[in-house]
Amino acid sequence: MGAMAFLAVAGAASTLQQGRVARAEGEAAGRQANYNAEVSRQNAVARKNKGDFDQKRHAQMSKSEKSRLKARQGAGGGQLGRGANLASEQQMARELELEGLMMGHESRQAQSELARQAELSDINGELLRTRGRNAQKASVVQAGTSLMAAYGAGAFKGTGGKLKGLLKGGGGGGVNSRHFDPGRELD
């Protein structure tokens, strides 16, 4: 086979190899993105559990704090549930309830954000896989196009017009079937 034919076949083989590498990289990046999604989902569950625990602990602390306030007011000789004592009890109750509500809200927000991150990682993983598959398909088209251009330019005149045999290893030093099989389905 002539030098031009050899270069055309070698270039096509290289292009096909680049396509296989791009697909493998896409698959690996997709797996990593899916792993990241799973970590985000686990973190969302952990954040929810922590938020629930913090709210329960805060409710218990609030109850204790209210009891201590009543005890201090009673020890000071004031009448519980009247006047300034009532106002301070109500103020403390509002503040403690607001703190508890804020804790719950922040926990839900963090959990929601982690769930969104998981969903985006899943989508990104599929996108990366698709890009890899598309790159491999494009490499097959590019390799075929360059071989056909070389064929059209007369690079394979010494092969008797048997381009397919050359590619499968039957034409004296061509690419063997382990590297390129034009009939192989790519998905």
Buried (B, 14 or more C-beta within 10 A) or exposed (E): BBEBBBBBBEBBBEBBBBBBBBBEBBBEBBEBBBEBBEBBBEBBEEBBEEBEEBBEEBBEEBEEBBEEBBEEBEEEEBEEEEEEBBEBBEEBBEEBEEBBEEBBEEBEEBBEBBBEBBEBBBEBBEBBBEBBBBBBBBBBEBBBEBBEEBBEEEBBEEBEEEBEBBBBBEBEEBBEBEBBEEEEEEE
